[in-house]
Amino acid sequence: MSSSAPSKRIRKTPEARRAEIVAAASAIALTEGLECLTVRRVADELAVRPGLISHYFPVVEDLVAEAFGVAAGGELDELLPTDGGAPPLDRLARFLSLTRGERYDGMSRLWLNARHLSRYRPALRDRVGHQEKLWRGRLTGLVEQGVAAGAFRTADPAGAAVQLLVVLDGLGAHANTERGDRPAVVDTLAAATAERVLDLPAGTLTDSVAVP
């Protein structure tokens, strides 16, 4: 008579379990909205007891803020990686190209969601402000590298970065509308802004992101 030994259940470390909870919460936030993040919703997603979620996040607002921070931080690392070995102009062109896809629209919706809810949620408001600071710093660093390499020309790298981010935020405000209805001038507005503030010849960036 054969018998099989019961499989041992692998207990996750607190760090791994917490990361799993935040990852699940971030996914829910992206697809359903931050307001849908509840202890029970995340517990259902992971097929665990709600008490486990509460153990790691006694205050659900802290989970909401963490979920947004992880999603926004992941987007930043994808669009503007710190270890990019490519020339600054190529990195900027890649960045602008990636801001035009469906994934970016999804993140734009999350940013809109977070900024709206942060009016009433202090923990989320602090995290939104922190992520905005990281974005400004990362893009300013790229502009500074381009100036040092002679690829860009501006006396105010931080100001140039802010102008570009403001344009991208404005375009992101239309993430819920159909892209096919946008005039070409709108579709290339961020690239044209970058050309202007960085003293690049017209077409350097707009030609690479223009819709065929």
C-alpha positions, 0 to 999 in steps of 0.5 A, a space after each residue: 500500500 503506497 502513501 504519499 507524505 503531505 506536502 509541507 506548507 512553505 511559510 513566507 517571511 514577513 517581508 515576502 508576505 508584506 510585498 505580496 500584499 502590496 503587489 496585490 493592492 497595486 494591481 487592484 488599484 490599477 484596474 479598479 481604483 484606489 477607492 476599491 482597496 479594502 482589507 477584504 478585497 485584498 484578502 479575497 485576491 490573495 485567498 487569505 483571511 482579512 486578519 492577515 492583511 490587517 496584521 501588516 496594515 492595521 490602517 487601510 489608508 497606509 496600504 492605499 498609500 503604499 499601493 500607489 507608491 509601489 505602482 508609481 515607483 515602478 512606472 518611474 523605474 520603467 520609463 526613466 531607469 537610473 542605470 540607463 547606459 544610453 545617451 541622454 537624447 536616446 533616453 529622453 526619446 525612449 521616455 517620450 515614446 513610452 508615455 504614449 501607450 496604453 500602460 501609461 494611460 492606465 498609470 495616468 488614471 491612477 495618478 488622477 485617482 490618487 490626486 483626487 483622493 489625496 484631498 481627503 487622505 493625508 497618508 496618500 497625499 504625502 505619498 503623492 507628493 513624495 512621488 512627484 518629487 522623485 519624478 522631478 529629480 529623476 527627469 532633472 538629472 537626465 536633463 543635467 546629464 544631457 547638458 553636460 554631454 552637450 546634447 541639450 542646452 538650458 540654463 535651468 534643467 529643473 525648470 525644463 523638467 517641470 515644464 515637460 512634466 506639466 505638459 505630460 500631466 495635462 495630457 494624462 488628464 485625458 487618459 479616459 478619452 479616445 486617443 484616435 480623436 486627438 490631433 497630431 499636434 496634441 499627440 506630439 505636444 510633449 516632444 515639441 515641448 522638450 525640443 523647445 525647452 532643451 533647444 533641440 532642432 525641430 523634429 529631433 523628438 517629434 518625428 520619432 513619436 509622431 503617429 504614422 
